[in-house]
Amino acid sequence: MLQTLYDYFWWERLWLPVNLTWADLEDRDGRIYAKASDLYITLPLALLFLIVRYFFEIYVATPLAALLNVKEKTRLRASPNPTLENFYCTSGKHPKQAEVELLSRQSGLSSRQVERWFRRRRNQDRPSLLKKFREASWRFTFYLIAFIAGMAVIVDKPWFYDMKEVWKGYPIQSTIPSQYWYYMIELSFYWSLLFSIASDVKRKDFKEQVIHHVATIILISFSWFANYIRAGTLIMALHDSSDYLLELYPAFFGYYFFNFMMGVLQVLHIFWAYLILRMAHKFVTGKLVEDERSDREETESSEGEEAVTGGGMKSHHLANGHPVLNNNHRKND
């Protein structure tokens, strides 16, 4: 059964143009071709990336944050309460009103105190500014180095200037060491992002980030063993798709597969471009206060805490720090 699935998965008609087999991509005459087994090295390299990131954030990003005066915001911590903590960890971070009243009776606190406890507890779990800075510094450093390295790998290649060279002789195109390491490092980095995503800063586009990492890993992996290496290096370096694929051959499964995966990335690019443009607009108009993707931190006066219970009184407007008196009230005799 497993052998049958294996044979179907590696069926040449899925991944290669007509009249070609995997035997045509076996090493011979000093020519080396990409193999799926080459990708095994990316998993230990991904773990190495996580280790390098750990020391980078401690010994590079943290001192840099201090140099740039990146300061932590003081947060009020929720007082220890086993009843509320158990509900928070097992049932949810946003209890409904009925649950608040039940927790109030169980904990001996008022409903307002329970709501305040949950706000403070949620704020405790939100990532600090320093954590965000460390993560951003790591990604910026890698992408900058990777872009420079990628350009060094492809800038002297003929397919960098002539797109026809990308598919000339495909798939009989041997690989070179610089292409191999460029691919392995890029793929290892995205594996490391996927491994660390649970502990990284969780933003509103968390699901999109997961989809992006998975799609990128699939795209890089399959483009390697299907020998889309010339196009792959261009896409990774320039983060853009080539104008056309496989102009020398009729379309086959691999053609549609890689176009679909790049379509997934393109949709995500459009989504993030919308967020960036909205942030830019708010920045220009002076309305930007935080990252559009980040959850807003709750304040002590949120969720109606300032409302007066029982009487239903409305809060008075303030002028110069003092309440404005109602001029329509009746004077006392």
N, C-alpha and C positions, 0 to 999 in steps of 0.2 A: 504493500500500500504506500509506504513512505517513498520507496524507490520510484513508483509510478508518478507520485506528486513531484518528486525531484526531477524526473525526466520531462514532465510537462512544463515545469517552471523554467528549465534551461533549454527548452525547445528553440532551435535556431530561428525558426520562422517568427518567433516573438521578438527577438532582440537584434537579429541581423538581417540585412537585405537579402533578396533572393539569390540563390546559387552560391551562398557562402555558409560555411559551418564553423564551429569552434576550432576545428582542426586547422583552419586557415589562419588562426590567431595564436598558434603555438610558436614558441621561440625557435628561431632557426637563422642560420647565416649571420649571426651577430645581432639580429634584430630582436628586441625585447618588447613584448606586448603586455598590456594590463591584464591582471587576473583578479578574480574575486577574492582569492586567498590573500592578496596583498593587503586587504582591508582589516585583517585581524589585528594588525599593529595599532590601529586607531584606538582601540579600547584601553590598552595600557598607557598610550599617549594622552588619552583624555584624563585619566587619573593623574598623570604627571602635570597636566594643565591645572587641575584643581589644587595640587600642592603648590605650584608656582603662583597661582592666584592668591592662595592663603598668605604666603610670605610677601607678595607684592602689596596686598591690602594693608598689612601690618607695617612694613618697613618703607613703603613708598607712598601709598595713598594717604595713610594717616598723617605722617609729617607734612605732606602737601596740603592736607585739609587745614592743619594748624597754621601753615604759612599763609593760606588764603583766608584765614579767619572764618572758617566754616564752623559754626557753633551749634551745639545741641540745644534744643528747646526743652525747658523744664516742664515735666509732666507730673501731674498729681497721680500717685499710685493708689490703686484700690486696696482698701484694708483687707487683711485676711478674713475670709468667710467661707468655710467648707461647703455650706449649703449652696451659696451662689456660684462658687467656683465649680462645683460638681455639675450644676445646670449649664454653666457656660461651656464646659468641656464636652458634655455629652448631648445636650439638647439644642443649643444654639446661642448665638451671641446677641440676638435681638428678640428678647421675650415679648410676647403679646401682652396686652393689658390684663387679661385674665391670669396669665402666668405670673405677671408682676405682682398681682394681688395675692396669689397663692404663695409666692416666694416671700412676700412681706410677712405673711402669717407664720411661715416656717422659720424665718430668720429673725423675727422680732424687730425688723426695721420697717420704717414707713415706705409707702410706695415710691415717694420721691427719692428716698435714700437708696432704694433698690435700683431705680433708673440711673441715679448718679453713679452707683457702683459699676453698673454695666458700661456706662460711658467711659469711665476711667479705665476699666479693664480692657475695653476695645482699644483705647488709645495706647495702652501698654504694649499691645501686640503689633501696633503699626510700626513700620521700620523707621529708624532714626535718620536724621539728615546725614549723619556721618556714614551710615550704612549705604545710603543712596549714592553718596559721593564716591565711596570706595568702589562700588559696583560700576558706576559710570566711568571712573578712571581706568579700571581694568579693561572694559570693553573698548574705550577710546584708544588705549595703548595698543591692544592687539590689532584692532582694525587698521590703525595707522601703519603698524609694522607689516601687517599682512598685505596691505595695498602696495606699499613700497616694494616688498618682496615679489608680489605678483607681477607688478610692472617690470621688475628686473628679469623675471622668468620669460615674459612674452614679448617685451619691447623689441628684441632682436629677431623675432620670428616672422617669417613672411606672412603668416595668416593674421598678424596683428594689423597689417596695412591692407591686405587683400582678402576679403571674406571668401573668395572662391578657393583659396588655399586651405581653408578650414576643412573642406570636404574632398579635397583632391586625393584620390586614391583610397577614400574611406571604404572599409574600416582597416585596411592594411596600412596602419600608421604606427610605427614603433614609438615607444616612450623613451624619455630621457630622465636622468636622475632629478633634475630640477623640477620637472612636472610631477614626478612621483612624490617628492617631499612636499611640494605645494599642495597637492591633493590630500595627502595624509594629515598634514598639519591643519588644513581647513576643516576636514571632516572630524578630526579629533577635537577641535575647538567646539564644534557644534554638539558633539557628544557630551562634552563637559558642561555646556550650557543646559542641555537636557537633564543631566544628572543633578545639577545644582538648582534647577528651576523651583523646586519646592522650598528651598531656603532663601532664594533671592527675593528681592523686593517684589511684592505682588501688586500689580497695577490693574487698571480696569481692562486692559487688553491681555490679561493672563492667558485666556484660552487661545487667542490669536497667536500669542508667543509660542505656545505649545505646538500649535498647528504649523507655525513657521519653522520651528526647529526640526520637527518630524519630516516635513516636506523637504527641507534642505538636506537632511541626512539621506533621505531616499534618493533625491535627485543627484547628489554628489556620488553616492555609492553606485547607483545603477549607471550613471554616465561613465564611471570608471571602468567597470567590467564590460560595458558595451562599447568601450573605446571612443566615447565622445570627448576625449581629453582636450583637444584643441579648442573646441567650443566651450568646454567646461572651464578652462583656465581664463578665457576671455570673460565669461559670465561672472566668475568669482572675482576677478580683478576689477572689472568695470561695473559689476552688479547690473548687468543689462543683458538682454537676450540678443542673439544674432538675428540678422534680418531674415534668414531663411534656414531651413534644416534639410539636409539630405537632398540637395538640388540634383545630385547625380543619380538618385534611385527613386522608384515608386514608393509611396507611403506604406509603412507597415506598423505593427503594434508598437514597437519602440518609439516611432515617430510621434504617435498620438500620446503615448505614456509620458514622454518627456515634455511635450507641449502642455499637457494637462497639469503636471507638477509645476511648471513655470507659470501657468495660469493662476495656480493657487497662490504662488508668491506675488504675482502681479496684483491680485485682489487685495492681499495684505498690504502691499505698497500703497495702493490707492487709499485704503483705510487709514494708514498712518500719515499719508500726505494730507488727508483731510484734517486730522488732529493737529498736525504741524501748522497748517495754514490758519486754522482757527486760533491757535496759540499766538501766531504772528500777528493776526488781526487784533487780538486783545492786547498784545504788547504795544502795538502802535497806538492804539486808542487809550492806553493807560489802564486797562481793566484786568491785565494778567496778574494773578497773585500766586499761582502754583502750577505745577505740571498737570496738564489736562488728564493724563492717564492715572493720576494718583487719587486715592480716596481722600476726601476732606476730613481733617481731624476735628473731632467733636469738642465743643466747648462746654464749660460748666452751665451755661445759660441755655443750651440747646434743648430740643425736645420739650419745649413748653415749661421749662423749670422756673422761668420768671413769672409765669401766670399765678395769680393768687387763687388758692383753692377756696371753695365754699361761697364766697361773695361774688365771684365773677367780675371783679373790678378790673378795669382796663388801666394799663400803665400810662402815666402822664408823659407827654413829650418834655424834653429837656431843652433849656436855653442857657448857655454858659454854665452848664453843670447844675442848674437849679430847675425844679419843676415849674412848668408854666401854669399859672392859676387860671381857672375858668372864669372869664369875665362875665358870664351870663348867670352866675349864681345870685341868689337873693340875699341882700344884705340883712344882717341882724338888726332888729330895732334897738 
